[in-house]
Amino acid sequence: MVCVIDIYQRTFILKIVMYYVIQVASGKEQKVIDDIKKYKGDAIDFDVFAPYRETLRKYRGVYRTVRERCFPGYVFVETDDVKQLFFDLYWIPDFTRLLGREGLTYNFVPLDEDESRMIDILYSKNSDRVTRISDIEVQPGDKILILDGPLSGIETKIKKVDLHKRTVTVEFMLCSRLVEAKVGINIVTKLD
């Protein structure tokens, strides 16, 4: 959530930019993003993305960085005008639905503050909405210590560590549901 104040006008206008979720056909995420960007142009206080994660995969004995989509079938939009977004999406042919609509009115429910914070931590604008690989240290008893990366500061959200696949499962609320997101890890050192 970002507050923008227009200081060039005599009056101060407070705009609150929130995250909303669009459900699309799985595999059509990038096409919908491209269509929305083409339709919206370079609108201020607007961002549309489908987050990715980087993981390490072993091919022929060598670890390589691979990008995977985090939430297939979902696109995230950051905007301050959700009603306009809803009407703009009418012209997007692959649009399925904007999540969070309450009843028959146009009151769409944005992600709450904690959900938005997790999106900002894991899928930051600074990293092009891609969750980078976190460096860890494996300590005695298979406990891990986060050295660097997006997992720093959210250690309490980690629910499962898979050293073989080099992933960590993070649980958090998204659209009022408990979801799991995998984050790639790089084992820097392993202490015995």
C-alpha positions as CSV (number, residue, x, y, z in Angstrom):
1,M,0.0,0.0,0.0
2,V,1.4,3.3,-1.0
3,C,0.1,6.8,-0.3
4,V,0.7,9.4,-3.0
5,I,0.2,13.1,-2.4
6,D,0.1,15.5,-5.3
7,I,2.1,18.4,-4.1
8,Y,1.8,20.3,-7.4
9,Q,-1.8,21.2,-6.8
10,R,-3.0,23.6,-4.1
11,T,-5.0,20.9,-2.5
12,F,-3.6,17.6,-1.3
13,I,-5.1,14.5,-2.7
14,L,-4.5,11.3,-0.9
15,K,-4.5,8.2,-3.1
16,I,-4.2,4.8,-1.7
17,V,-2.7,2.2,-4.0
18,M,-3.9,-1.3,-3.2
19,Y,-3.3,-4.8,-4.6
20,Y,-6.2,-6.7,-6.3
21,V,-6.2,-10.2,-7.7
22,I,-7.5,-11.2,-11.2
23,Q,-8.3,-14.8,-11.9
24,V,-7.4,-15.8,-15.5
25,A,-7.1,-19.0,-17.4
26,S,-4.0,-20.9,-16.4
27,G,-1.3,-20.3,-19.0
28,K,-2.8,-17.0,-20.2
29,E,-1.3,-14.8,-17.5
30,Q,1.3,-13.1,-19.7
31,K,-1.2,-12.5,-22.5
32,V,-3.6,-10.9,-20.0
33,I,-0.8,-8.7,-18.6
34,D,0.3,-7.6,-22.0
35,D,-3.4,-6.8,-23.0
36,I,-3.9,-4.8,-19.8
37,K,-0.7,-2.9,-20.2
38,K,-1.5,-2.1,-23.8
39,Y,-5.0,-0.9,-22.8
40,K,-3.9,1.1,-19.7
41,G,-0.7,2.5,-21.3
42,D,1.7,4.2,-18.8
43,A,-0.9,5.0,-16.1
44,I,0.5,6.4,-12.9
45,D,0.0,4.4,-9.8
46,F,-0.7,1.2,-11.7
47,D,1.3,-2.1,-12.0
48,V,0.2,-5.5,-13.2
49,F,2.2,-8.6,-12.8
50,A,2.2,-12.4,-12.3
51,P,5.0,-13.2,-9.8
52,Y,7.8,-15.7,-10.5
53,R,10.3,-17.4,-8.3
54,E,13.9,-18.5,-9.0
55,T,14.9,-22.0,-7.9
56,L,17.9,-24.2,-8.4
57,R,17.5,-27.3,-10.5
58,K,20.1,-30.0,-11.0
59,Y,20.7,-30.9,-14.6
60,R,23.4,-33.5,-15.4
61,G,25.1,-32.7,-12.1
62,V,25.1,-29.0,-12.4
63,Y,22.7,-26.6,-10.6
64,R,21.0,-24.1,-12.8
65,T,18.7,-21.2,-12.0
66,V,15.2,-21.7,-13.3
67,R,12.2,-19.3,-13.2
68,E,8.7,-20.7,-12.3
69,R,5.3,-19.0,-12.0
70,C,4.3,-18.7,-8.4
71,F,0.5,-18.6,-8.7
72,P,-0.7,-20.1,-12.0
73,G,-4.0,-18.6,-13.1
74,Y,-3.7,-15.4,-11.1
75,V,-2.5,-11.9,-12.0
76,F,-1.9,-9.1,-9.4
77,V,-2.8,-5.5,-10.0
78,E,-1.6,-2.5,-8.0
79,T,-4.0,0.4,-8.5
80,D,-5.8,3.3,-6.8
81,D,-8.9,3.1,-9.0
82,V,-10.4,-0.4,-8.9
83,K,-13.7,0.6,-10.4
84,Q,-12.0,1.9,-13.5
85,L,-9.9,-1.2,-13.6
86,F,-13.0,-3.4,-13.5
87,F,-14.5,-1.5,-16.5
88,D,-11.2,-1.6,-18.3
89,L,-11.0,-5.3,-17.9
90,Y,-14.3,-5.7,-19.7
91,W,-12.4,-5.1,-23.0
92,I,-9.7,-7.7,-22.2
93,P,-10.9,-10.9,-24.0
94,D,-9.1,-13.4,-21.6
95,F,-10.2,-11.7,-18.4
96,T,-12.0,-14.1,-16.1
97,R,-12.9,-12.2,-13.0
98,L,-11.6,-9.7,-10.4
99,L,-11.6,-11.5,-7.0
100,G,-13.2,-10.0,-3.9
101,R,-16.4,-8.6,-5.2
102,E,-18.9,-8.2,-2.5
103,G,-22.5,-8.8,-3.5
104,L,-24.0,-7.1,-6.6
105,T,-22.2,-3.8,-5.9
106,Y,-18.8,-2.7,-7.2
107,N,-17.1,-3.0,-3.9
108,F,-14.0,-5.0,-4.6
109,V,-11.9,-6.1,-1.6
110,P,-8.2,-5.4,-1.9
111,L,-5.5,-7.5,-0.2
112,D,-5.3,-6.5,3.4
113,E,-2.2,-4.9,4.9
114,D,-0.4,-8.1,6.0
115,E,-1.1,-9.8,2.6
116,S,0.2,-6.7,0.7
117,R,3.3,-6.7,2.9
118,M,4.1,-10.3,2.0
119,I,3.6,-9.5,-1.7
120,D,6.0,-6.6,-1.3
121,I,8.6,-8.7,0.5
122,L,8.5,-11.8,-1.7
123,Y,7.7,-10.2,-5.1
124,S,9.2,-6.8,-4.8
125,K,9.2,-4.2,-7.6
126,N,12.9,-3.8,-7.1
127,S,13.4,-7.4,-8.2
128,D,11.0,-7.2,-11.2
129,R,8.4,-9.2,-9.2
130,V,10.7,-12.3,-9.1
131,T,11.5,-13.9,-5.8
132,R,15.3,-14.3,-5.8
133,I,17.1,-17.3,-4.3
134,S,17.9,-16.9,-0.6
135,D,21.3,-17.9,0.8
136,I,21.1,-20.2,3.9
137,E,23.4,-21.9,6.3
138,V,22.5,-25.4,7.5
139,Q,23.3,-25.8,11.2
140,P,23.5,-28.9,13.4
141,G,20.1,-30.6,13.7
142,D,19.1,-29.5,10.2
143,K,18.2,-26.0,11.4
144,I,18.7,-23.3,8.9
145,L,19.9,-19.7,9.3
146,I,18.9,-17.2,6.6
147,L,22.0,-15.3,5.5
148,D,20.5,-13.2,2.6
149,G,17.5,-12.9,0.3
150,P,13.8,-12.4,0.6
151,L,13.4,-14.9,3.4
152,S,15.3,-12.5,5.8
153,G,12.8,-11.2,8.3
154,I,10.0,-13.7,7.6
155,E,11.6,-16.8,9.2
156,T,8.4,-17.4,11.2
157,K,6.4,-17.9,8.0
158,I,8.6,-20.9,7.0
159,K,6.7,-24.1,7.3
160,K,8.9,-26.7,5.4
161,V,12.5,-26.9,4.3
162,D,13.4,-29.3,1.5
163,L,17.2,-29.4,1.2
164,H,17.2,-31.9,-1.6
165,K,15.0,-29.8,-3.9
166,R,16.6,-26.6,-2.5
167,T,13.2,-25.0,-1.6
168,V,11.5,-23.5,1.4
169,T,7.8,-23.4,1.8
170,V,6.4,-20.2,3.2
171,E,2.8,-20.0,4.4
172,F,0.8,-16.8,4.5
173,M,-2.7,-15.4,4.0
174,L,-3.7,-14.3,0.5
175,C,-7.3,-13.4,-0.4
176,S,-8.3,-14.6,3.1
177,R,-7.0,-18.1,2.3
178,L,-3.8,-19.8,3.6
179,V,-1.5,-20.3,0.6
180,E,1.9,-21.8,0.3
181,A,4.7,-20.2,-1.7
182,K,8.0,-22.0,-2.5
183,V,11.2,-20.0,-2.3
184,G,14.5,-21.2,-3.8
185,I,17.4,-21.6,-1.5
186,N,21.2,-21.8,-2.0
187,I,23.1,-23.7,0.7
188,V,26.2,-21.6,1.3
189,T,27.6,-23.7,4.1
190,K,26.6,-26.8,6.0
191,L,27.9,-27.1,9.5
192,D,28.1,-30.5,11.2
